[in-house]
Amino acid sequence: MNVELNPDSIDYYAHVSAPVYGESDNEMMEQDCFLCDLKDEPMASSEISDLAFFDSESFGLLLVRVPGLVMIMDRLRTDGLIS
């Protein structure tokens, strides 16, 4: 994503366990989430062909409700990191 991360600015935030979107109910994904202060704006590069940002309002308009994403957005909202 063409950003330089300062290891001192990376903080563990949460672990998400959720059903894998589009797979059988038995498939689960595990993901650790981190918060970081960025000096550069992330940009699509290499194997990442597109990068999009959304806020709570545009998230509510998404047609696809990916379980892990819903969980982390709820947690961010509960913790007051987004409105």
C-alpha positions in Angstrom: 0.0 0.0 0.0 3.1 2.2 -0.4 3.2 3.3 3.3 6.1 3.3 5.6 5.1 2.0 9.1 6.9 3.1 12.2 6.9 0.1 14.5 6.6 2.3 17.6 3.2 3.7 16.3 1.5 0.3 15.8 -0.8 -0.8 18.5 -2.8 -4.0 18.7 -6.5 -3.3 18.6 -8.6 -6.5 18.4 -9.0 -10.0 17.1 -11.9 -10.9 14.9 -13.3 -14.4 14.4 -16.1 -14.5 11.9 -17.7 -16.7 9.2 -15.9 -16.5 5.9 -18.0 -14.4 3.5 -19.3 -16.5 0.6 -18.2 -19.9 2.1 -19.9 -22.6 4.0 -21.1 -21.9 7.6 -18.3 -24.0 8.9 -15.5 -21.8 7.5 -14.1 -19.2 9.9 -11.6 -16.5 9.4 -9.2 -15.2 12.1 -7.8 -11.7 11.8 -5.8 -9.5 14.1 -6.4 -5.7 13.7 -4.0 -2.9 14.6 -4.2 0.8 14.8 -1.3 3.0 13.4 -0.5 6.6 12.9 0.2 7.0 9.2 2.3 9.8 7.6 1.5 8.7 4.1 -1.8 8.0 2.4 -2.2 4.3 1.5 -2.4 3.7 -2.3 -3.2 0.6 -4.3 0.0 -1.1 -5.5 1.4 -4.5 -6.5 -1.2 -7.2 -5.7 -3.7 -4.7 -4.2 -5.5 -3.4 -7.3 -8.0 -1.2 -5.5 -8.2 0.6 -2.2 -11.3 2.3 -0.9 -12.2 4.1 2.3 -15.6 4.5 3.8 -17.2 6.0 6.8 -20.1 4.8 8.9 -22.7 6.3 6.5 -21.2 4.8 3.4 -20.6 1.5 5.2 -24.4 1.4 5.9 -25.0 1.6 2.1 -22.9 -1.4 1.2 -24.9 -4.2 -0.5 -22.6 -6.9 0.8 -22.4 -7.4 4.6 -19.1 -9.2 5.3 -19.4 -10.6 8.9 -15.8 -9.8 10.0 -16.1 -6.2 8.6 -19.4 -5.7 10.4 -17.9 -6.9 13.7 -14.9 -4.6 13.5 -17.0 -1.6 12.4 -19.3 -2.3 15.4 -16.2 -2.5 17.7 -14.7 0.8 16.3 -18.1 2.5 16.9 -18.5 1.1 20.4 -14.9 2.2 21.3 -15.7 5.8 20.0 -13.1 5.6 17.2 -15.7 6.2 14.5 -19.2 7.7 14.7 
